[in-house]
Amino acid sequence: MQGLALSRAYYEQHGRPMLEAQFGDVLDRIAAGFAGPGSDRFGFDDDVSRDHECGAGFCLWLTDADYADFGFRLTRAYARLPLIFEGVEKAPVSPRCAARCGVMTIGDFYRPLTGTDGAPQTNEQWLAAPDAALAAAVNGYVFDDPLGAFTAVRETIRTGMPEDVRLKKLAAQTVLAAQSGQYNYARCIAHGEPAAAMLALAEFVRHAGTLIYLLNRRFAPFYKWLLRGMGTLPVLGDLRAPLSALLTDPLPPAEKEALIEQICGAIAAQLRTDGLSRSPSNFLEPHAYEIRQLIRDPALRQLHIMEG
């Protein structure tokens, strides 16, 4: 059983009954779910994933005031839940595993991911928060949230990134994809530097993949899940296969260059379709500067093109 299903079953069979029996007077103050860092929160976990920090468990999120009021009592009750569920040990709750399972404030959950006690507030805060951290802030499931405070932050992060920030990130990823894939890969091969060429290729896949998530208005997860998650994206999600082939298929350099151009051509066409660029070129760098011109915030527009 994967982590998301295990967590929901553990909560339904043991967590919710405990809350109803012992915390009925404050049940409408407690949010429960399973979200945050880790492959199990994305539904990407397998047998290999279970070698660290995995197990049966769920999160209980409280406001600061409620944590001060009954957080310790709730923590004690959570600790008394069964240590084995469906043959799986209970997930550890410790400072090293903070914000993964157990009782925590809403701010304690979001702060390591967004740098604030909730959603980023300014363009600068949005730009500073890594996409992988924002992806972890909105993954998984919320089982119950009668108060709505936790979900309100989650929805603000999921849908509230300012368009200027998205455009800045798009411009950066577009120019970096051009530099690594369309420019530097072939040059590294020509220089007789195959290791450098492989680095350029990996950079291209990472930047092109992140760009595709942004076109879908989604946050790219941690790099090792980037391609796996791409298969679910409606816009250019089918580029997962050729991007994967660049890294795994024993193709000669000329064929890899042709595949890079095919991928970049599809991205360029989508940028034009979305009204983000008017450049007719399949070389992505001109598109990056076209995207930058759409940014209204002068402070963001004046940042280095590769920043984001």
N, C-alpha and C positions, 0 to 999 in steps of 0.2 A: 504494500500500500504506500503510495507517495505521501509526502509530508502534508500537503493541503488536505487530502481526504482523511489522513490519520488525525490531524489536528481537529477537524470538524467533528469527527466521530468521538474523540476524547472529550471535546467540549460538550457535545450533546448528551453523552452518557454519564459524564462525571462533573463537568464544569457548571453547566446550567442548573442541574439539580442542586449542587452545592450553593450556588448563588440564591436560588429560590428559597432554599431551606434556611440559610443563615443570613442573607442580606436582602430579604424581601422589602424592608423599609427604604433601601437605597438602590433597589434594582434598576430604577429608571435613571441612575447616575453612572452606570458602569457600561463601558463599551468593551466588546470582546471580539477577537478575530485572530488572524494569523497573517502577518505582513512584515516587511523589513528585509534586512540583509540575508542572503543565503539562497542557494539553488532551490531549496524546498519551498520558499515563498513564491518562486516563479513557476513552480511545477516542472522544473528541470532536473530534479533529483533522481538518483538511481541507487543501486547497491553501493557503488563507489562513494557516493556522497555521504554515506552514513558513518564515515570514519572519524568525523569530528562535528561536535556541536549540534547534532541532529537528535531527534527523539520525539516522543509524544509530548505535546504541550500546546499552549496557546497564549495569547497576550490579553491582559486586562488593562485598559487605559482609563485613567482618571484625570480630572482637572487637579490643579495644585491644591485647591481648597479641599476637595474631596479626599485627596491623598493624605492631607494632614489630618482629616477627620477620621477616616476609617481605613487608610491604606495599609497600616501595619497589621490590623486585624484581617484584612483581605489577603495579605501576603502569607500570614500564618495558615489561613484556610487553604490557599493554593498549595502550600507546602505539604499539606496532609492528603492531597489527592493521590490516587494509586501510583506507585513507582514503576509499575509494568502495565502496559496496555497493548492488547493485540500482539503480545510477545515482544514489544519494543520498550526499552527503558525510557523513563521520563527524561525530557530534555533538561540539561543543566541550567540552573539559574545562578549566575555569579557575576561579579563586576566585569570579568573578561567577556561574558556573553550578554552584556547589557543590551537592553532594548530588543532582545530576541524572544524571550518567553517570560511569563510571570506578570507581576503587577508593576506598573510604572505610570508616571504622569505622561500626559499627552506631549508636553514639552520634552521630556526625556527621550521619547521615541523619535521625535522629529529633529531635535537639535543636532545629533551626529550626522544627519542626512542633508539638512538644509542650512545649517549654520545659525538657525534661529529657533525659537520655541514653536514655530509653526511653518507657514509658507513664507518664502522670500517676499519681501515687501518692495524692494527697489530694483531697478534694472541691474544695478551693480551686484546685488545679492543673487538675483536670478542667474546672471552670467557667471558668477563665482561658483555656484553649486554644480558639481559634476553631474552629467546626465545619468551616470550609473547610480548615483546616490538618489537622484530624483525618481528614477525608475524603482528603486527599492522602497521609496516612500509611498508609492501608490500600487504596489503589487499585491498579490495574495487576496484575502477576503476579509471583510468585516462581517461577523456573524450577527451581532446585535449592537445597536447604538441608539438607544431610546433618547438620550440627551442630544445627540447629533453633533457634538463639539468635535470629536475626532474625525468624523466623516466630512465635516465642513472644511477642515484643513486639507484633508486628502483630496477633495474635489477641487479646491483652489489650486493645489499643485498640479493636479491632472489636467485641468483646463485653463489655468490662469496665467500661463507664461505670457508676458507681453510680446506682441508681435515683433516689436523692434529687437527684442532679445533673440527670438527665433531666427529672424533675418540675419542677425550678427553671427549666430552660430552656423547658420546655413552658408553664409559667405566664407567663413573660416574653413569649414569642412570641404567646401567646393574647391577652394584654392589649394588646400593641402592634398586633396585627392589628385588634382592636376599635377602638382609638383612631384608627388611621390610616384604616381603611376604612369602618367603620360610623359613625364619629363625625365625623372631620375632613374627609373627602372632600366630603360634602354641605355642610358648613359653609363650606368654602372656595369652593364653587360659589355659595352664597348670598351670600357676602361679595363676589362679583365678582372673585375671585382665581383665575383658571383655571390659572396656572402653579403656584400652591401646591396646587391640587387635583391636578395631575398628579404632584407630589411625593408627596402623600398616597397616591395610587393606586399609585405605584411601591413605596412603603414597605409598603402592604398586601400586594401580591403577594410581596414579599420575605419578610415575616414569616409570612404564611399558608403560603408554600412551605416555609420552614424548619420550621414547626410540623408540616407533613405528613411531612417527613423524620423528625422526632423520633417521630411516631406509628408510623413504620415501623422505629424503632430504627436509623436510618441517619444519617450526618452529611451535612448539606447542603453541596454543593460551592460554589466561588466563584460569585458572583451571576450571572455571564454564562452559567453552565452549569446554574443552578438549575432552570429549566423543562425543559430538555432531559433532564436526568437523572430528572426526576419521572415521566416516562412509563414508567419501569421499575418503579415502586413498586406493590406489590400493594394497599396501603391508601390510598385517595383519590388514587391516581395519575391517575385520570380527570379530576381537577380541573385538570390541566395546560391543557386546552383553554379552559375559561372564564377561568382566570387569564391566559392569553396574550391572550384576546380583550379583556380590560380594557385592555391596553396597546396593542393593535394595531388593533382594529376601531373604525371611526368611529361609535361609538354615542353617542346623546345622553346627558347626565348621568343622567336618570331611569332609562334602561335599564342604565347602569353600576351605579347604586345597587341596582337589582333583582338584577343579577348578583352583586354583593357579598353581598347577603342570601342568595342561593341557595348561594353558596360557604360562607358562615358557617353556614348551616343544616346543610349536610353535615358540616362540621367538628364542630359542636356534637353532632350525632347520634353521630358516631364517639367523641367524648369520653365520652358516656354509655354507649355500647356497651363501651368499654374500662374502664368503672368508674372513670373519672377525675373525673367530675362527675355530680351529680344535678340540676343546674339544668335546668328545662324551657325556659329561654329560648334563643332563637337569637342573642341579643346575647352576644358572646363574653366580655365583661369578667367577668360573674359566674362563668363557668367557670374563669377564671384564679385567682380566689381559692379556689374549691373545690379546684383542683389543688394550690395552695400548702398547704392544710391537710393534704395527704397526706405532706408532707415531714417526715421524722423528725428530721433534723439541725436543732437549733434555730438554729444560726448561719446556715444556708442559708435557713431559713424566715423569718428576721427581715430578710433583705436586701430592698431595695426590690423591689417586684413586677415592675418592668421590667428588673431586672438579670438577665442571662442570655442 
